[in-house]
Amino acid sequence: MFTGIIENTGQLRQREQHGEDQSLLIASEYFDFSTSQLGDSIAVNGVCLTAVELGKDFFRADVSAETLALTTLGQLSVDETVNLERALTLSTPLGGHLVSGHVDGIGTLCDRFPDGRSERLIFAAPRELARYIAKKGSICIDGISLTVNEVQDHLFHVNIVPHTMQRTSLGTYAVGREVNLEVDLLARYLERLLSQQSEGEGLTEAKLRAFGF
């Protein structure tokens, strides 16, 4: 599990093909790899990867064909900047929201423009994911925990403050850029619970009212 609070950025330095799978080497002069061990989880642009090799300023991870097909990792160019976050521990401040590192789909940056001291970015989500995105709810974009400011059908808006722009890869994204999306875990579980109503099981509207919601 992760929080969506990016620790630092790194770069894809090497990509090796192994049949349908790939091995990615991610390097960073800012990320402290000394506290990581082989087998640890590190999120790269919101994708949970397992460290199979560690160095002073890099780690290597194997990426399956399925992960390459369902995320943007296969589109990354060598030397492209990526967002990095190590898995949370019980002592990690939960400054963002709970993120699993399992990408739900790929979105597209449709527009970006200044909005006061911040910048507003408008993304298009796959229509099958749009129902999980709510105004003032949380969403994870390339590993970054963000608050949804506005929703219009399958489009949603987020505002990026200068600190986030400087500490993540978002500042380099041009319109048309594809990004990894992970919707709020609570929305997924709530839908599953409500889907059991017809069978007389799970969470119902009456139960929610009884609990004060």
HUWO-V499731 format. One record per residue. N is the residue number from 1. RES is the residue in one letter. PSI is psi in whole degrees, 0 to 359 (* if undefined). NEAR is the number of other C-alpha atoms within 12 Angstrom. Layout:
# HUWO-V499731
n=N res=RES psi=PSI near=NEAR
n=N res=RES psi=PSI near=NEAR
This chain:
# HUWO-V499731
n=1 res=M psi=152 near=29
n=2 res=F psi=176 near=39
n=3 res=T psi=347 near=38
n=4 res=G psi=10 near=46
n=5 res=I psi=108 near=37
n=6 res=I psi=130 near=41
n=7 res=E psi=313 near=34
n=8 res=N psi=172 near=32
n=9 res=T psi=163 near=38
n=10 res=G psi=191 near=34
n=11 res=Q psi=145 near=32
n=12 res=L psi=115 near=31
n=13 res=R psi=336 near=23
n=14 res=Q psi=142 near=22
n=15 res=R psi=123 near=25
n=16 res=E psi=135 near=19
n=17 res=Q psi=133 near=17
n=18 res=H psi=86 near=13
n=19 res=G psi=235 near=11
n=20 res=E psi=348 near=16
n=21 res=D psi=170 near=20
n=22 res=Q psi=158 near=23
n=23 res=S psi=127 near=30
n=24 res=L psi=134 near=36
n=25 res=L psi=119 near=36
n=26 res=I psi=126 near=44
n=27 res=A psi=151 near=33
n=28 res=S psi=131 near=30
n=29 res=E psi=352 near=18
n=30 res=Y psi=333 near=21
n=31 res=F psi=132 near=28
n=32 res=D psi=94 near=24
n=33 res=F psi=351 near=30
n=34 res=S psi=337 near=17
n=35 res=T psi=0 near=16
n=36 res=S psi=155 near=25
n=37 res=Q psi=161 near=22
n=38 res=L psi=136 near=20
n=39 res=G psi=350 near=19
n=40 res=D psi=154 near=26
n=41 res=S psi=133 near=34
n=42 res=I psi=128 near=47
n=43 res=A psi=129 near=43
n=44 res=V psi=111 near=52
n=45 res=N psi=39 near=50
n=46 res=G psi=2 near=47
n=47 res=V psi=122 near=46
n=48 res=C psi=118 near=38
n=49 res=L psi=152 near=38
n=50 res=T psi=129 near=29
n=51 res=A psi=117 near=29
n=52 res=V psi=350 near=23
n=53 res=E psi=139 near=25
n=54 res=L psi=140 near=27
n=55 res=G psi=185 near=22
n=56 res=K psi=322 near=19
n=57 res=D psi=27 near=23
n=58 res=F psi=165 near=32
n=59 res=F psi=156 near=40
n=60 res=R psi=142 near=35
n=61 res=A psi=146 near=33
n=62 res=D psi=138 near=33
n=63 res=V psi=124 near=32
n=64 res=S psi=163 near=24
n=65 res=A psi=323 near=19
n=66 res=E psi=316 near=17
n=67 res=T psi=320 near=29
n=68 res=L psi=325 near=26
n=69 res=A psi=329 near=20
n=70 res=L psi=356 near=24
n=71 res=T psi=182 near=33
n=72 res=T psi=4 near=32
n=73 res=L psi=326 near=42
n=74 res=G psi=344 near=30
n=75 res=Q psi=349 near=21
n=76 res=L psi=138 near=26
n=77 res=S psi=153 near=18
n=78 res=V psi=135 near=20
n=79 res=D psi=3 near=18
n=80 res=E psi=144 near=26
n=81 res=T psi=138 near=28
n=82 res=V psi=157 near=45
n=83 res=N psi=137 near=44
n=84 res=L psi=140 near=43
n=85 res=E psi=132 near=43
n=86 res=R psi=160 near=41
n=87 res=A psi=146 near=37
n=88 res=L psi=156 near=29
n=89 res=T psi=177 near=15
n=90 res=L psi=342 near=10
n=91 res=S psi=4 near=8
n=92 res=T psi=128 near=19
n=93 res=P psi=131 near=15
n=94 res=L psi=76 near=19
n=95 res=G psi=341 near=19
n=96 res=G psi=245 near=24
n=97 res=H psi=168 near=29
n=98 res=L psi=123 near=32
n=99 res=V psi=133 near=40
n=100 res=S psi=338 near=32
n=101 res=G psi=11 near=42
n=102 res=H psi=106 near=33
n=103 res=V psi=133 near=36
n=104 res=D psi=332 near=36
n=105 res=G psi=178 near=33
n=106 res=I psi=129 near=37
n=107 res=G psi=175 near=35
n=108 res=T psi=135 near=30
n=109 res=L psi=118 near=30
n=110 res=C psi=330 near=24
n=111 res=D psi=156 near=22
n=112 res=R psi=141 near=26
n=113 res=F psi=156 near=20
n=114 res=P psi=144 near=16
n=115 res=D psi=88 near=16
n=116 res=G psi=227 near=11
n=117 res=R psi=353 near=13
n=118 res=S psi=188 near=19
n=119 res=E psi=137 near=23
n=120 res=R psi=130 near=29
n=121 res=L psi=135 near=35
n=122 res=I psi=125 near=34
n=123 res=F psi=150 near=40
n=124 res=A psi=128 near=33
n=125 res=A psi=154 near=34
n=126 res=P psi=140 near=25
n=127 res=R psi=330 near=20
n=128 res=E psi=345 near=16
n=129 res=L psi=344 near=27
n=130 res=A psi=328 near=30
n=131 res=R psi=345 near=23
n=132 res=Y psi=356 near=34
n=133 res=I psi=121 near=39
n=134 res=A psi=148 near=27
n=135 res=K psi=132 near=21
n=136 res=K psi=9 near=18
n=137 res=G psi=180 near=26
n=138 res=S psi=148 near=34
n=139 res=I psi=151 near=47
n=140 res=C psi=121 near=44
n=141 res=I psi=116 near=54
n=142 res=D psi=40 near=46
n=143 res=G psi=0 near=50
n=144 res=I psi=124 near=45
n=145 res=S psi=121 near=39
n=146 res=L psi=155 near=40
n=147 res=T psi=132 near=29
n=148 res=V psi=124 near=30
n=149 res=N psi=332 near=23
n=150 res=E psi=146 near=22
n=151 res=V psi=131 near=24
n=152 res=Q psi=98 near=19
n=153 res=D psi=244 near=20
n=154 res=H psi=7 near=23
n=155 res=L psi=144 near=29
n=156 res=F psi=151 near=40
n=157 res=H psi=142 near=36
n=158 res=V psi=149 near=39
n=159 res=N psi=132 near=30
n=160 res=I psi=118 near=32
n=161 res=V psi=159 near=22
n=162 res=P psi=321 near=18
n=163 res=H psi=313 near=17
n=164 res=T psi=322 near=26
n=165 res=M psi=322 near=25
n=166 res=Q psi=329 near=19
n=167 res=R psi=359 near=26
n=168 res=T psi=183 near=34
n=169 res=S psi=356 near=32
n=170 res=L psi=329 near=36
n=171 res=G psi=340 near=25
n=172 res=T psi=356 near=17
n=173 res=Y psi=128 near=25
n=174 res=A psi=158 near=19
n=175 res=V psi=135 near=20
n=176 res=G psi=349 near=18
n=177 res=R psi=135 near=27
n=178 res=E psi=143 near=29
n=179 res=V psi=157 near=42
n=180 res=N psi=133 near=44
n=181 res=L psi=135 near=43
n=182 res=E psi=119 near=44
n=183 res=V psi=168 near=43
n=184 res=D psi=130 near=37
n=185 res=L psi=323 near=28
n=186 res=L psi=324 near=21
n=187 res=A psi=321 near=22
n=188 res=R psi=311 near=19
n=189 res=Y psi=324 near=16
n=190 res=L psi=318 near=20
n=191 res=E psi=318 near=19
n=192 res=R psi=317 near=18
n=193 res=L psi=317 near=21
n=194 res=L psi=333 near=21
n=195 res=S psi=346 near=17
n=196 res=Q psi=0 near=16
n=197 res=Q psi=319 near=17
n=198 res=S psi=340 near=13
n=199 res=E psi=4 near=11
n=200 res=G psi=17 near=14
n=201 res=E psi=176 near=14
n=202 res=G psi=203 near=19
n=203 res=L psi=132 near=23
n=204 res=T psi=167 near=22
n=205 res=E psi=321 near=20
n=206 res=A psi=320 near=14
n=207 res=K psi=320 near=16
n=208 res=L psi=318 near=14
n=209 res=R psi=321 near=10
n=210 res=A psi=328 near=10
n=211 res=F psi=1 near=10
n=212 res=G psi=11 near=8
n=213 res=F psi=* near=10
